Amino acid sequence: MGKRAILALEDGTYFLGYSFGAEGETQGELIFNTSMTGYQEILTDPSYRGQIVVMTYTQMGNYGINDEDLESKKVQVNGFVVKEAFSRYSNWRASKSLHQYLKENGVVGIEGIDTRALVKRIREKGVVRGIISTETLNPKEAVEKARRVPDISDLDLVSEVATREVYFWNRGDWKLGRGYPLLENDRPLVAVVDFGIKFNILRRFTSEGARVVVIPPNEAKELIKEMNPDAIFLSNGPGDPERVVAGIRLVREFLGKKPIFGICLGCQIIGLALGGKTYKLKFGHHGGNHPVKDLRTGKVEITAQNHNFAIDPDSLPPEVEITHVNLLDDTVEGIRHRELPVMAIQYHPENSPGPHDSYYLFKEFVEVAKRGSL
């Protein structure tokens, strides 16, 4: 066990446990994730910036951390909460423990608390702000600090995670004995607007035959005009989609001129650009086991999800079709313009380690990019 630590919530609830990873104090919005595996990918997902992630599965860290399965260059979560963190790990690809990885990245974690009680509280009361601290164990003082944590909707988180440089991506899906192979594709050229991109989205596009260039959101309009790509992709990312004004304007600028596809935050941006509205979910969708129905085919897919906002279906104009819905709460999971080559998906079809039910969406969009129409 590490140093004593406290997790305090703005509603006055607190939990005493033990720190792992870095010592110190961190703050953010608490959300829970129902995935049983994939903690390395979760930790490095830029969409989690500004949030403390609580894992519902009881043990984490048993297969360690490897040097390949990253969704960005560093840990993005503000904090990590688990029932039990394994100090010993067993996996042929692993190079370090979960504890060591968080410590190297300066991320504070807490273990040894009743995560089931914590998750039930979030489900009942909704998203809550909180802190993890090894610096103060006084519950009253810690709760007061939690109440001063800024609302995530007031933060410009995209600017913290988006690329500032243009770069080409040429790595495909992981293969045994080859890792992430180098693939030299020519066309179609897909311009990826990075609001907090996950590497596996880039790998999926490359594996389906696209040439991928990643561009900063604030320079996207000029760069797209200069590069003249075959299609535009809007990435996932953190925070409130209404704050991403540059993304909304970008969609409107190229609507009908280029095929456009968006995932997660990119989906919400497209919904707003097409005249819809978004709202914040009570406790968000985070996990690897959400059933989604494709209304076009009737097929049900098991999906991975990570979003706090959703598109209001009643706000969408007649020219926008709802293509996918969540079978747990009927929220919008996919939209498409009825006439223009514009499509968007709220969940994560690229998710690693899985599920992979929705890989077909990348192939579908690459084909759209090749012909320029739906």
LINDAFEN-V234068 format. One record per residue. N is the residue number from 0. PSI is psi in whole degrees, -180 to 180 (* if undefined). OMEGA is omega in radians with two decimals (none if undefined). BURIAL is # if it has 9 or more other C-alpha atoms within 8 Angstrom, else .. Layout:
N	PSI	OMEGA	BURIAL
N	PSI	OMEGA	BURIAL
This chain:
0	143	3.12	.
1	-158	3.13	.
2	150	3.09	#
3	143	-3.11	#
4	161	3.12	#
5	142	2.95	#
6	117	-3.10	#
7	139	-3.12	#
8	158	-3.10	#
9	-20	-3.13	#
10	3	3.11	.
11	-9	3.11	.
12	144	3.05	.
13	156	3.14	#
14	134	3.07	#
15	132	-3.14	#
16	-148	-3.10	#
17	143	-3.11	#
18	151	2.89	#
19	162	-2.97	#
20	-141	-3.13	#
21	152	2.98	#
22	157	-3.13	#
23	-146	-3.09	.
24	139	3.11	#
25	161	-3.10	#
26	163	3.11	#
27	-175	3.09	#
28	128	-3.12	#
29	128	3.01	#
30	161	3.11	#
31	148	-3.14	#
32	132	-3.05	#
33	5	-3.14	#
34	144	3.10	#
35	-25	3.11	.
36	177	3.09	.
37	22	-3.10	#
38	-30	3.11	#
39	-42	3.11	#
40	-37	3.11	#
41	-46	-3.12	#
42	-34	-3.05	#
43	8	3.12	#
44	116	-3.11	#
45	-19	3.12	#
46	-16	3.14	#
47	3	3.13	#
48	134	-3.13	#
49	1	-3.05	#
50	149	2.97	#
51	123	-3.05	#
52	129	3.07	#
53	125	3.11	#
54	129	-3.13	#
55	-30	3.10	#
56	144	-2.88	#
57	-31	-3.11	#
58	136	3.10	#
59	146	3.07	#
60	2	-3.04	#
61	-25	3.10	#
62	13	3.00	.
63	-159	-3.13	#
64	133	3.05	#
65	176	-3.05	#
66	3	-3.01	.
67	-42	-2.94	.
68	62	-3.13	.
69	146	3.05	#
70	-9	3.02	#
71	-176	-3.02	#
72	-9	-3.10	.
73	172	3.05	.
74	133	-3.05	#
75	-23	-3.10	#
76	152	3.08	#
77	-28	3.14	#
78	166	-3.06	#
79	131	-3.07	#
80	124	3.14	#
81	160	3.05	#
82	-48	-3.12	#
83	126	3.10	#
84	122	-3.12	#
85	130	3.04	#
86	-27	3.05	#
87	138	-3.11	.
88	159	-3.13	#
89	105	3.05	.
90	137	-3.06	.
91	-18	3.13	.
92	-11	-3.01	.
93	146	3.12	#
94	-13	-3.13	.
95	168	3.14	#
96	163	3.05	#
97	-42	3.11	#
98	-48	-3.13	#
99	-40	-3.12	#
100	-47	3.12	#
101	-39	3.14	#
102	-44	3.12	#
103	-32	-3.12	#
104	4	3.08	#
105	30	-3.09	#
106	128	-3.10	#
107	131	3.06	#
108	161	3.07	#
109	138	3.10	#
110	172	3.09	#
111	20	3.09	#
112	168	3.14	#
113	88	-3.09	.
114	-27	3.12	#
115	-44	3.10	.
116	-39	3.13	.
117	-45	-3.13	.
118	-41	3.10	#
119	-39	3.12	.
120	-42	3.11	#
121	-41	3.12	#
122	-39	-3.09	#
123	-41	-3.02	.
124	-13	-3.12	.
125	-178	-3.13	#
126	138	-3.08	#
127	144	3.08	#
128	149	-3.11	#
129	177	3.08	#
130	153	2.90	#
131	133	-3.08	#
132	140	2.90	#
133	-1	-3.06	#
134	-32	3.06	.
135	128	3.10	#
136	7	3.10	#
137	114	-3.05	.
138	-44	-3.10	#
139	-45	3.14	.
140	-41	-3.13	.
141	-40	3.11	#
142	-40	3.11	#
143	-38	3.08	#
144	-39	3.13	#
145	-37	-3.13	#
146	-16	3.12	#
147	1	3.10	.
148	129	-3.12	#
149	149	3.08	.
150	137	-3.08	.
151	-26	3.14	#
152	-17	-3.13	.
153	0	-3.05	.
154	143	3.06	.
155	80	-3.04	.
156	-28	-3.13	#
157	-40	-3.12	#
158	-21	3.14	.
159	-26	-3.01	.
160	-18	-3.10	#
161	149	3.09	#
162	150	3.05	#
163	-2	-3.11	.
164	154	3.04	.
165	134	3.06	#
166	152	3.08	.
167	145	3.14	.
168	134	-3.10	#
169	29	3.08	#
170	137	-3.12	#
171	-167	3.14	#
172	150	-3.12	#
173	136	3.11	.
174	140	3.13	.
175	127	3.13	.
176	-11	-3.11	.
177	-15	-3.05	.
178	-139	3.08	.
179	101	-2.97	#
180	150	3.06	#
181	124	-3.13	.
182	126	-3.13	#
183	93	3.12	.
184	158	3.14	#
185	-69	-3.13	.
186	154	0.18	#
187	151	3.07	#
188	119	3.12	#
189	121	3.08	#
190	116	-3.12	#
191	115	3.09	#
192	116	-2.95	#
193	105	3.01	#
194	4	-3.06	#
195	50	-2.96	#
196	143	2.96	#
197	135	-3.09	#
198	-32	-3.06	#
199	-22	3.01	#
200	-43	3.12	#
201	-41	3.11	#
202	-39	-3.12	#
203	-45	3.11	#
204	-43	-3.14	#
205	-41	-3.14	#
206	-26	3.11	#
207	5	3.02	#
208	4	-3.13	#
209	151	2.93	#
210	130	-2.94	#
211	128	3.01	#
212	130	-3.10	#
213	133	-3.04	#
214	151	3.11	#
215	143	-3.09	#
216	-35	-3.06	#
217	-15	3.11	.
218	9	-2.98	.
219	-43	-3.08	#
220	-52	-3.11	#
221	-40	-3.12	.
222	-39	3.11	#
223	-42	3.10	#
224	-37	-3.13	.
225	-43	-3.06	.
226	-27	-3.10	.
227	60	-3.14	.
228	166	3.10	#
229	-24	-3.11	#
230	164	-3.13	#
231	135	3.06	#
232	134	3.08	#
233	125	-2.99	#
234	175	2.94	#
235	177	3.10	#
236	174	-3.06	#
237	162	2.93	#
238	-170	-3.06	#
239	123	-3.11	#
240	-27	-3.13	#
241	-21	3.11	.
242	-16	-3.07	.
243	66	-3.06	#
244	-38	-3.13	.
245	-37	3.12	.
246	-41	3.13	#
247	-44	3.12	#
248	-36	-3.13	#
249	-45	3.12	#
250	-46	-3.13	#
251	-33	-3.14	#
252	-40	-3.04	.
253	10	3.12	.
254	122	-3.12	#
255	-10	3.13	.
256	-32	-3.14	.
257	146	2.96	#
258	138	-3.09	#
259	136	3.11	#
260	141	3.10	#
261	147	3.08	#
262	135	3.05	#
263	-111	3.08	#
264	-38	3.09	#
265	-35	3.08	#
266	-45	-3.14	#
267	-39	3.10	#
268	-44	3.11	#
269	-43	3.09	#
270	-42	3.11	#
271	-41	-3.13	#
272	-29	-3.14	#
273	3	3.06	#
274	2	3.13	#
275	-178	3.10	#
276	158	3.08	#
277	159	3.10	#
278	160	-3.13	.
279	133	3.11	.
280	157	-3.09	.
281	-50	3.10	#
282	13	3.04	#
283	173	3.08	#
284	114	-3.11	#
285	111	3.13	#
286	-179	-3.06	#
287	26	-3.01	#
288	35	-3.11	#
289	124	3.09	#
290	130	3.14	#
291	137	3.14	#
292	128	3.01	#
293	109	-3.05	#
294	-17	3.14	#
295	-35	-3.07	.
296	-17	-3.06	.
297	-1	-3.11	.
298	141	3.07	.
299	129	3.13	.
300	143	2.96	#
301	127	-2.96	#
302	159	2.97	#
303	142	-3.07	#
304	150	3.05	#
305	81	3.09	#
306	150	3.14	#
307	-13	-3.11	#
308	158	3.14	#
309	161	3.10	#
310	134	3.07	#
311	114	-3.07	#
312	-31	-3.11	#
313	-13	-3.11	.
314	-11	-3.05	.
315	139	3.11	#
316	164	-3.08	.
317	-28	-3.09	.
318	-3	3.12	.
319	126	-3.12	#
320	135	3.01	#
321	121	-3.05	#
322	-26	-3.09	#
323	143	3.08	#
324	150	3.09	#
325	126	-3.08	#
326	-7	3.08	#
327	-36	-3.09	.
328	9	3.08	.
329	18	3.09	.
330	159	-3.12	#
331	128	3.12	#
332	-4	3.11	#
333	142	3.09	#
334	162	3.12	#
335	141	3.03	#
336	138	-3.05	#
337	-23	-3.07	.
338	-34	-3.07	.
339	155	-3.14	#
340	71	-3.14	#
341	124	3.12	#
342	153	-3.10	#
343	144	-3.13	#
344	132	-3.09	#
345	-32	-3.10	#
346	-169	-3.06	#
347	92	-3.13	#
348	-16	-3.10	#
349	1	-2.81	#
350	137	3.02	#
351	129	0.24	.
352	-1	3.12	.
353	-179	0.04	.
354	167	-3.07	#
355	21	-3.10	#
356	-26	-2.97	#
357	18	3.11	#
358	-27	-3.08	#
359	-23	-3.09	.
360	-34	3.12	.
361	-44	3.08	#
362	-42	-3.13	#
363	-45	-3.09	.
364	-35	3.09	#
365	-38	3.07	#
366	-40	3.07	.
367	-42	3.13	#
368	-36	-3.13	#
369	-42	-3.08	#
370	-14	3.07	.
371	12	-3.14	#
372	166	3.12	.
373	*	none	.
